[in-house]
Amino acid sequence: MQNTEILNHLGYKVNDALLEQLDRIIENTHGFSKIVKHVMDLHDVLKVDDSHVAMSNSFDVFKIKVEAPSEPRVEEALEKIKHFEEKFKVILEKVQGKETYYIKGFAK
């Protein structure tokens, strides 16, 4: 998957700054090529719960943001994230105090 396709899929307008940030995210995400398709699929699956995958503003990683408007939908989104983490052996780091998770990479 090309970098411009990744940005478009996540809803970003392609520009040089975002392409550079994406390059850093790819470098910082262990096994990126093994999980990129699954990250894009997760983004699509989470949309129904008003949640999504995005590029972090704080660190050069992807983040998963759960923004569901009700507790049942939050729980549904969290189940999808847990399934993603376990099935594809992805390392996630939860942000303290938020329903946000950093995607650290592919677990060996």
N, C-alpha and C positions, 0 to 999 in steps of 0.2 A: 504494500500500500504506500503510495507516494505521500510526502509530507503535506502537499496542498490538499490531497483528498482527506487526510486526517483532519486538518483544520476545517475544511468545508463540512465534513460529517458532524463535527462538534459545534457547528454554527458560527465559526469565526470567519471574518473576512481576511483573506490572505494578504499579508504584508511582510516586509523584510524583518521587522522586529519580532513578529509572531513566529516566522520561520526559524529565526535564530533561537528563540526560546524553545521551540519544539526540538531543535537539534540538541540543546542542552538537556531537555527532558529525556530524549532517546539515550543520550550518553549516561544519564543518571539512573536509568531504569534497567536493572539487571534483567537480561533475557527479553528485552523489548520486542524483538522480532517474533518471539514465541507467543506473546500475549496481546499484541496490538489488535488483532482481529477480535479477540474476546473482549477487550476494553471497548471497542466500537459497538459490539453487540450489547454489552452491558448498558452503554449509553442509551441505546434504542429501547431496551427493556425497561429502564428506569423512567423514561419519559411519561409513562402512564401514571406514575406516582409523583409527578411533578418534581422529579429528582434527575440528576444528570452527572456526567463526567465532564470535567473542565481542566484547564491548565491552572495550576496554583499561581497566585500572585506573590506568595511568600517564598516558595521553594521551586526549583526546577523539576517538578514532578506533576503527574496528573493527580487530580483529586476527585473524589466521589462526594457529591453534595446531596444530602437527603433534605428536601424542602417540602415534603408532603404536608398537606394542610390538616390532616387528621391522624390520630394515633393509629387506627387500623392501617392506613396507607403507609405510615412510617414503618410499622412492623412488616408490612409486605415488602417495602423497599429493602429493609434490613435483611429479610430472608433471601432476597435476590442477591444481595451483596455477599452474604455468607456462602451461598451456593457458588457464586463466581469464585470466591476466594478458595474454597475447598476443591471444587472440580478442576480448576485450572492451575492450582498450586501457586497462587499469587500472594505475595507478602503485602499486607495492608497495615497502615499505622493510623490509629484513631486519633483525631485531634481532641484534646481534652476540652470538655464542656460543650462540644458541638457534635452534630450528626454528620461529620465530615471525615473522610478517610483518604490518606495519601497512598497512592499505588507505588510501592517501592520496587517491585520487580517480581520475577519468576523465581520461586523457591527451587532449589536444586533437588 
